[in-house]
Amino acid sequence: MENVIIIRYTEIHLKGLNRPYFEKALVRNLESALAPIEGAVVRRGESRVYVENVPDEKLDAALDVLGRVYGVHSFSPAVRLPQDFNAAAEALAALVAEERAKIPKETVMFRVEAKRADKRFPMNSNEIAAKAGGVILKSVPGLKVNLSDPELTAYIEIRRDGAYCYTRVLMGPGGMPVGCNGRVALLLSGGIDSPVAGCMIAKRGVALSAVHFESFPYTSEKALEKVHDLAKLMARYTGPIRLHTIRFTDIQMTLYEKCPSDYLTVLMRRFMMRIAERIAEADGCKALVTGESLGQVASQTLDSLGVTDSAVDMLVLRPLIGLDKLEITNLAERFGTFETSILPYEDCCTVFVPKHPVTRPRMETIRDAEAALDVEGMITAALATDVITEIGA
C-alpha cells in the first residue's frame, strides 16, 4: 500500500486527439508547482494524473499547492493497493474510521462510491460498493448507510494499475493548464481589478507578461514594491510572470501641459495601450489584457473603451468586463490579492486625474490632441525606461 494524490481534469478530456498535449502541459505545471516538495513525482495515468512520493509531513503543503494549479478540477489524497478486493476494502475501512472520528456524532450517515475502470475485474461497480460498505459497517462503529444524503463518502476505484481508496475530494481551480494557449500582456496596476483579471485570464491557459506604469517621483518605491508583491501572489496561480516596469511620468506631464484636461485619462490609456502593445509583440504575446469593467469609471464607458482600443491593432481581452465591483473584490479575496491591493500607495492611474473626465470622448478631439504631440518619440522614450523582472511565486 502506498500513498498517492489523484488529480482529475475535465476540460482536457474534450480535446480529442490533442489531449496528450494538454495533459503534458498539466504535468509540466504540476512538476513546477510541486518542485519545493523534495521527492514528489508527477505521473500521467489513464485519464488521471498522480502525485507520488510526497512525505506525510508535506501532504498538506502539496494539497495547498494543487488547489492553485489551473487545469486541476479536483484531487484526492488516496492509498493505492494491488487489485485485491479484501485488502482494498480493509484499507478503505481504515480511512473511513479516521474520518468518522472527526465527526462528533453518535451516528454518521455514509455511503460508498465505486468505479470499475478496469472492466476485467470480476465485480461490477455496484457489487464493489455494496460489499465494501458491508466491510466498513462491520469494522467501524457508529455508521449508517444513507445513499442520498451522506455525511461521509468513501471512494474506491479499480484501475489497471491497482485499487485506489480515499475519502476526500478537494476542488481545484479548473480551467486549462497555463501556457497551453500562448502568452498575453496584462496591464498591471496596483489596484484591485488588474491582478484579478490576470488570474482569470491565466485560467484559460495563457502565460503572462505584465506591464506596469510608474510615475516617479509622484509614486513611491513602496508603490512599486506593492506591484511586485501582487505579481508574486498572482504567480501562485498564473506561474512565472515577466514584469515590465515603464517610467510614465514624462508622458503624463506632456499630456497635462498640452492636451484638454477632461481628455487626460483616455489619452493616457491610449499611450499605455500603445506601449504595452510594443512590449507584447517583443514578448511574443497574442493579446493585451486589462482589468476594466464596463461603466465602472469614466474611462470604462463603451465610448471610452472604443477610443482606447483604436490606439492598437492587437486583440484586447477584458476578463472582468461584466462583473461589478463586489464580484471583483470577492475574486480578489479568493486569489489572495485583495489585502495587498488596498494598501494606500498611489499608482500612476491616480496621478493627474481630471476633476471631470470625459465619458463620451470624440475621436476628432483625440486626433487633434495627438497631432500636436510627438507620439512615436514619446513611446520610444518610455520604452527605453523598461525594467524587466522575472516574478515567481
Beta strands, then each sheet from edge to edge (+ up, - down):
strand 1: 2-8
strand 2: 41-44
strand 3: 49-52
strand 4: 74-81
strand 5: 108-116
strand 6: 143-145
strand 7: 152-159
strand 8: 162-166
strand 9: 170-171
strand 10: 183-187
strand 11: 207-214
strand 12: 241-247
strand 13: 288-289
strand 14: 316-317
strand 15: 387-391
sheet 1: 2+ 3- 1+ 4- 8+ 7- 5- 6-
sheet 2: 2+ 3- 1+ 4- 9+
sheet 3: 14+ 13+ 10+ 11+ 12+ 15-
end
